[in-house]
Amino acid sequence: MPTVSLPPPQYDHAYLNGPVVEYRLPLAEARQVCAQWGLAYVDACAGIRTEDRACVIIIPESAPDPITAHYEQHERGHCNGWGRDHPDE
């Protein structure tokens, strides 16, 4: 069972509004970047870059959930409109 929650089906699909840019960082650095984006106490995060509508995903190189695909899926869900408070979870 993943430790990272997976998005509801309506948000669990490829990002179609622009490119996807993924950064894999050491866990402490990923947490620091996410905190700078206003997301404290998270291991991974995502946001939409305004100039090209890119889905920018920050994923830790090693974290509590060893399956990086779970982080990718979760964060891509946020780029697809799944709210930060994880509605419909």
Secondary structure, 3 states (H helix, E strand, C coil): CCCCCCCCHHHCCCCCCCCEEEEEECHHHHHHHHHHCCCCCCCCEEEECCCCCCEEEEEECCCCCCCHHHHHHHHHHHHCCCCCCCCCC
